[in-house]
Amino acid sequence: MDLGLKGLRAVITGGSKGIGRRCAEILVAEGAQVAICARTQADVQATAADLGVRGTAVDVTDKAALEAWVKDSAEAMGGIDIVIGNVSALAVADDEAAWQSGFDTDMMHSVRLVTAAMPWLEQSGAASITLVSSVSGREIDFTGAAYGAFKAALVHYAQGLAFKLAPKGIRANTVSPGNTYFDGGIWQQIETGNPDLFATALGLNPMGRMATPEEIARGVVFLASPASSFTSGTNLVIDGALTKGVQL
């Protein structure tokens, strides 16, 4: 299937590893221009060199820095067609600090990213916004309350955007991954640092394994692409049947 991505311009936060990096790889392979940002300079530089994309180290909780990155990326690429928000504080503790961190990183980074990109999205003929949420936003699990609450809020925010922006031809969707394992990722850290929790989480996956970034990124890129041009306001759950709630 031709996803219709050739020549389109995408910005991805959290694009140096895991799901974000794999999204960038797929987009580049499909002929899109890509700009990524992430927190760590060395990771960004390595990914940018490997993939041939624009890369900038950005603290996405810094409003001015995030807005400047979006503006610089748009000017360098000649516009923005695709926005992919893929950053999380992974604040799974049950304390006030987790609530603040989740609000600043998961929630406000997404809001500011969309707002900053809007002038260019409004000029695009294939504009889309895709935010990475989590199955923890769908049902109560072993993560802290703040993490799940903000992941649920992202789905609500994106659906509101979908309704509001539909007359302008701008689509908005979310993807809710299940447990996703990759080198340097949170589940690899848990595997070595808290093997009991890792075994418990793995045991909840009916397929007997966790997802790969590739499996999640395919869904993200499809929703972001013109091949999904009439899909807006959708939350795509990619979890290998991990969650039991019925999504009607």
N, C-alpha and C positions, 0 to 999 in steps of 0.2 A: 504494500500500500504506500502510495506517495502521500506523505503527511503535509505537503505544501509548505515546507519550512525554508526552502531555498531562498536566500536573500533577505530573510527576516532577521530582526535584531532583538536579542534577548539579554536581559540582566538577571543574574542569579546571586542571591545572598547565600552565604554558607556553601560556596561552590568549590572549595579546595579538596574536599574528601567526601566519602560516603555518597548519599543520595544526590547531593548537589553536584558533585564532580561528575557522577555518571550522567546526570541530566545534561551537563555541559558537553560531555563526550558525544552523546547521541545527537544533540543539536548541531554540533560541528560536523558530524558525519552526514547529517541531512542538509548541510549547506547553509546553515544560519551563522550569523555573526554573534559572538558571545562575549559578554563582560561579566566577570565574577568578582566577588569580594569575599573575604573571610577575615578572621581575627588575626591569624598568625602570618607574618610577612614571609617567612621561609616557605610555608605551605603554599601560599598564594603564588609566589614566584615559581616554585617547582611545577605547580599545576598549569600556570600560564605558559611556561616553556614547553611542557609536554603536549599541551593541546593546541597551542597557537591561538590563545584567546587573550583578551585584556584582563589583567588581574591587579587588584588593589587591596592592600590591607586596610580594613575599616572596622572600627568599633561601632556596630550598628545601633548601640544605645546612645551614641553621640549624634543628635539630630542634624547638626550642621555638617558633620563628616559624611553621614549617609546621603543627605541631600546633594552635597558636592559630588559624591561618587556617581549618583544617578545623572546629574547634569553633565559631568565630564564624559560619562559613558555614552550618553545620547549624542553629544556633540561629536565624539570620535566616530561613532557608527552611523551618524546621520539620522538618528531617531531611535525610538524604542517601540517594538511591537509586542514583546512578550516579557512579562514580569513573573519571576518565580521567587517566592519568599520561603527560604529553607533554613531559618536560624532558630535555635531554641537554647534557652539557658539551661535546659535539663534540670530545672529546680524541683527536685522530687522530695525535698525535706518538708516537714510539716511545721513550718515556723514563719514568722513575718518576713524574714529575709527572702524566703522562697517566693512569697507573693510579690514582693517588690521586684525581684529579679525577673520573674515570669512576665510581669506587667511591662517592664522596661524592654525586655528582649523579645519575647514571643509576640506580645500584643502591639506595643507601640512601634517596634521596628516595622511590623507589617503595615500598620496604618501610615506611617511616614513614608515607607517605600512606595506604596500605592499613590499617595498624594503627590510625592515628588515626581513620579513618572507620568502622572495624568496628562500634563500638557502634550506629551509626545504620543501617548496612547490615543488621545482624542484626534490625532492627525493620522493614525494608522488605519489601514483597511483590513487588518487582521489582528486586532488588539485582544489580548487575553491576560488575565491575572490568575495565577495558580499558587495557592498557599498550602504549605505542608503542615497538616495538623497531626493527629494521632488517634489511634483507637482508644487511648485513655480519655479522650473527649467524648466518647460514645457511652462508656460504662465505667463503673467504679472498679478500680483494680488496685494493685499494691503500690502504685505511685502516690505521691502526696497530693493533697487537695488542690493546691495552687496549679500544679502542672496540668491536671485534667481540666480544671476550670478554664484556664486560658486556651487550651486546645479546643475546647467546646466553643469558646468565644470566637475563635478564628473562623469556625464553620459558620456561625451566625453572622459575623462581619462579612464574609465572602458572599453569603446568600443575599444579604442586604445590598451589597455592591452590584450583584447580578441584576436585581430588580431595578435598582436606580440607574444603572449604566446601559441597560439593554437598548434603550432608544438611541444611544450613541454608537451602538455596534460593538461595545466592549463587553467581553465575557469575563465571568469570575467564578472560579471553582476551588474546591479543596481536595486534597488527597490525605487520607488517614491510614498511614502504614501501621502494620503490626510490628512485632519485634524484628529489628533489622540488624544483621551482624556484618561487620566489616573491620578490617585492620585499623586500629586506632579509635574505633567507635566505642560507645558506652557499654555495649554488651560484651565486647572483648575485655574491657576493663573490669566489668562485673564477673566475667568468667574466671579471671585470675584473682581478683580482690575479694569476691564474695561468692565462692562456688556454690554454696547452698541456695542462694537466691537465683543464680543462673540456672541450676538444675530445676528449681521450682518453675521458673518462667518457661524454660524449654519444654517441660512436661505439660504445660498448658496448650502448646501448639499441636493441633490435631495431625498436622503433616509430619511431626517429629523433628522439625527444624525451624530455624528462623529465616526470614526473607533475606535476599541479597539486595544491595543497592540497585542493581540492574532491574530487578523485578518491580521495584517501586518507581524508579525513574521512567520506565516505559509508560507507566500510567500517567505520570506527571507530564511528560512531553506530549503524549497523545491529547490530553485535555487542553494543553497549551497551544496545540497546532490547529491550523485551518481544517484539518481532517475531522475535527470535532466542533465544527462551526455553529451547530445549533445546541450545543451543550453548555448550559450556564446555570449556576445555582445548585450544582451537584456536589455531593461529598462522596468521592470514590474511595471505598474501603478496600485496601489490599492487605489482607492479614492471614491468608491461608486458613480461613474459617476459625480464627482465634476467638473473635467475639461472638456472643450467642444472641445478642439483641437483633430483632428483625427490623430492618430498615425499610419502612413503607414509603 
